[in-house]
Amino acid sequence: MQAVLEQLGLEAVNDGTWFGATSKADADAPLIESHNPATDELIASVRSTTMEQYEDVIAKAQESFLVWRNIPAPVRGEAVRHIANALRKHKDALGSLVALENGKIKAEGDGEVQEMIDIADFAVGQSRMMYGRTMHSERPQHRMYEQWHPLGIVGTISAFNFPVAVYSWNACIAAICGNVNVWKPSHSTALCAVAVQKIINEALADMDLPPVFFLINGSTSSHELAERFVDDKRVNLISFTGSTWVGRGVGE
């Protein structure tokens, strides 16, 4: 277990709030303890996100979006290609962590990471295929055409049963379309989320890009962060995976 944590850059206590490659820690924030569901052994812990930190994340995401949306889509796709390659490099270790924290067999953990790689590869190609139609107009000296515009901040709320794959389906597509992504994972698999964030940070370290992928983690004792997230009008779209009951609330 320790070897897996070391390969992924994880420690006994890990920051759970990330602004791209920069994390923010609050020593007084409640810890989210990650346990192996098969043995109940403590794997590691993650610091939860305070409401003050949440506000900082959203403010920074808004700022980054203004830069990211103007970067050409093929360049955004190149960033996602780097992420795919980093996931290939860390597939074995991340698949092992999914198995440890989620309880899946190793083959299923590896399969989740492969899904991340596959959707990233798909997104790279899609970054060069966001076409718009040009249409004739009855008005002289006029041209009509379609042009796709990014939304802004895309929020992803993922569930325990697919701790990493579902995130990538949303984040990779959102990114190539010019959006920034804020991820709130299940507190049951917070460690997997931190590991993914670190892999993304490694992949984009040399690309001189604004922060695009953000991470927040809610404490196990309160739904305050989640409720603030889904009600926040600055978040332009929420993709939620979870129970029907909670989904109804998110959709209201």
FENFENSUL-V744425 format. One record per backbone hydrogen bond with DSSP energy under -1.0 kcal/mol. CO is the residue of the C=O (numbers start at 1). NH is the residue of the N-H. If there is no record, write none. Layout:
BEGIN
((CO	NH) (CO	NH))
END
This chain:
BEGIN
((1	5) (2	6) (3	7) (4	8) (5	10) (6	9) (12	45) (14	47) (17	24) (18	215) (19	22) (22	19) (26	29) (30	48) (32	46) (34	43) (36	40) (41	36) (44	34) (45	14) (46	32) (50	54) (51	55) (52	56) (53	57) (54	58) (55	59) (56	60) (57	61) (58	62) (59	63) (60	64) (61	65) (62	66) (64	67) (64	68) (65	69) (67	70) (68	71) (72	76) (73	77) (74	78) (75	79) (76	80) (77	81) (78	82) (79	83) (80	84) (81	85) (82	86) (83	87) (84	88) (85	89) (86	90) (90	94) (91	95) (92	96) (93	97) (94	98) (95	99) (96	100) (97	101) (98	102) (99	103) (105	109) (106	110) (107	111) (108	112) (109	113) (110	114) (111	115) (112	116) (113	117) (114	118) (115	119) (116	120) (117	121) (118	122) (119	123) (120	124) (121	125) (122	126) (123	127) (125	128) (126	129) (129	131) (133	146) (135	144) (139	142) (144	135) (152	180) (153	236) (153	237) (154	182) (155	239) (156	184) (157	241) (164	168) (165	169) (166	170) (167	171) (168	172) (170	174) (171	175) (172	176) (173	177) (174	179) (175	178) (180	154) (181	214) (182	156) (183	216) (184	158) (186	189) (189	193) (190	194) (191	195) (192	196) (193	197) (194	198) (195	199) (196	200) (197	201) (198	202) (199	203) (200	204) (204	207) (212	181) (213	20) (214	183) (215	18) (217	49) (223	227) (224	228) (225	229) (226	230) (227	231) (232	235) (237	155) (239	157) (243	247) (244	248) (245	249) (246	250) (247	251))
END
